[in-house]
């Protein structure tokens, strides 16, 4: 895959709404891009924790134990539903008690189904000379996309009703995460 094709596919996948992007958007809405920047290492570590073993061993392991893929998808669906329920119950004022934190970003990204696509399909095999450069590009794109999603703060904080808008954004994000969870389970059932 050429670098242009890789970047196009990776950006399309990274920009798509998903659990990590939703949480980064909420973090930006709650506390601005400063918090998003502090959460970036957790997102990158979550992706790398999932992607690197998949790139090295994933295809062979999933061929030998197809149940492992099903269990991964179900674990991801369960985690995303837990996030949806927690996000629904958060207050709209962006309080520290309801803040999106490092652990939540890490676990969500680790279980993000997008990591499977990167580790098993988009990145070349680790022995390929393009593996490290494309992995580096991937990390840069993750950071850029997180900042884009985190910029949602502007949409929720303009004017006097910032807290009310944040509550609406959190509820919409919660509904979206619940839908993603249901779609993951439906995909497992169909397969």
HULINPE-V389421 format. One record per residue. N is the residue number from 1. RES is the residue in one letter. PHI is phi in degrees with one decimal (none if undefined). NEAR is the number of other ideal C-beta (glycine too) atoms within 8 Angstrom. Layout:
[[N;RES;PHI;NEAR] [N;RES;PHI;NEAR]]
This chain:
[[1;X;none;6] [2;X;-68.5;5] [3;X;-63.6;9] [4;X;-63.6;6] [5;X;-65.4;8] [6;X;-61.3;12] [7;X;-64.1;10] [8;X;-63.7;8] [9;X;-65.0;10] [10;X;-64.8;13] [11;X;-65.1;10] [12;X;-60.3;8] [13;X;-71.6;11] [14;X;-66.0;11] [15;X;-75.2;8] [16;X;-62.6;8] [17;X;-59.6;5] [18;X;-161.2;10] [19;X;-61.1;14] [20;X;-66.9;14] [21;X;-60.6;14] [22;X;-61.3;15] [23;X;-66.8;14] [24;X;-65.2;16] [25;X;-63.1;13] [26;X;-66.1;14] [27;X;-60.4;15] [28;X;-64.6;16] [29;X;-67.9;14] [30;X;-73.2;12] [31;X;-140.9;9] [32;X;88.6;8] [33;X;-68.7;10] [34;X;-59.6;7] [35;X;-66.6;14] [36;X;-59.0;15] [37;X;-62.4;8] [38;X;-71.1;8] [39;X;-86.7;15] [40;X;-54.3;11] [41;X;-58.3;8] [42;X;-66.4;12] [43;X;-65.2;15] [44;X;-61.2;11] [45;X;-63.9;10] [46;X;-61.5;17] [47;X;-62.7;16] [48;X;-66.0;9] [49;X;-62.7;10] [50;X;-84.8;15] [51;X;-72.1;14] [52;X;-62.1;9] [53;X;-63.5;10] [54;X;-64.2;14] [55;X;-63.9;12] [56;X;-79.4;7] [57;X;-125.2;7] [58;X;-51.2;12] [59;X;-59.0;8] [60;X;-65.5;7] [61;X;-64.8;9] [62;X;-69.3;11] [63;X;-69.9;6] [64;X;-72.6;5] [65;X;-128.1;6] [66;X;-61.9;7] [67;X;-64.7;6] [68;X;-61.5;9] [69;X;-64.3;8] [70;X;-64.1;10] [71;X;-64.4;8] [72;X;-61.3;10] [73;X;-65.8;12] [74;X;-66.8;11] [75;X;-63.2;9] [76;X;-63.6;12] [77;X;-63.2;13] [78;X;-64.0;9] [79;X;-62.7;12] [80;X;-64.2;16] [81;X;-68.0;11] [82;X;-59.7;8] [83;X;-61.0;14] [84;X;-60.4;14] [85;X;-65.6;10] [86;X;-63.4;8] [87;X;-65.6;13] [88;X;-60.5;9] [89;X;-84.7;5] [90;X;-71.2;9] [91;X;-69.5;7] [92;X;-83.0;10] [93;X;-86.9;6] [94;X;69.1;10] [95;X;-66.2;8] [96;X;-61.6;4] [97;X;-63.9;5] [98;X;-102.4;8] [99;X;-68.6;11] [100;X;-72.7;11] [101;X;-113.3;7] [102;X;-59.2;9] [103;X;-61.8;7] [104;X;-64.1;10] [105;X;-64.6;17] [106;X;-60.1;13] [107;X;-64.3;10] [108;X;-61.9;15] [109;X;-69.6;16] [110;X;-57.3;11] [111;X;-93.1;14] [112;X;-66.1;14] [113;X;-59.2;10] [114;X;-61.1;11] [115;X;-60.7;15] [116;X;-60.3;11] [117;X;-66.2;10] [118;X;-65.1;15] [119;X;-70.2;14] [120;X;-102.3;10] [121;X;-123.4;6] [122;X;-77.6;9] [123;X;-79.3;11] [124;X;-70.0;8] [125;X;-61.8;6] [126;X;-56.1;7] [127;X;-76.8;4] [128;X;-72.8;7] [129;X;-62.5;3] [130;X;-86.9;8] [131;X;-60.0;13] [132;X;-65.0;6] [133;X;-61.1;8] [134;X;-71.8;12] [135;X;-64.6;10] [136;X;-62.8;8] [137;X;-60.0;12] [138;X;-56.9;13] [139;X;-61.5;11] [140;X;-64.2;8] [141;X;-67.6;12] [142;X;-58.7;13] [143;X;-62.7;10] [144;X;-62.3;8] [145;X;-67.6;12] [146;X;-61.2;15] [147;X;-66.7;11] [148;X;-62.7;8] [149;X;-66.1;13] [150;X;-67.0;15] [151;X;-68.5;9] [152;X;-59.5;12] [153;X;-52.8;13] [154;X;-58.2;7] [155;X;-69.3;9] [156;X;-97.4;12] [157;X;-104.3;9] [158;X;-70.6;7] [159;X;83.0;4] [160;X;-83.1;3] [161;X;-97.1;6] [162;X;-55.3;10] [163;X;-63.8;9] [164;X;-66.4;8] [165;X;-64.2;12] [166;X;-61.5;15] [167;X;-60.9;10] [168;X;-62.9;10] [169;X;-61.5;14] [170;X;-62.6;14] [171;X;-68.2;9] [172;X;-63.1;8] [173;X;-63.0;13] [174;X;-61.7;12] [175;X;-61.5;9] [176;X;-63.2;11] [177;X;-62.4;15] [178;X;-61.6;12] [179;X;-63.8;8] [180;X;-60.1;11] [181;X;-61.1;13] [182;X;-62.8;9] [183;X;-65.8;8] [184;X;-62.7;14] [185;X;-65.5;10] [186;X;-61.8;8] [187;X;-62.6;9] [188;X;-65.9;11] [189;X;-65.8;6] [190;X;-65.5;5] [191;X;-78.3;5]]
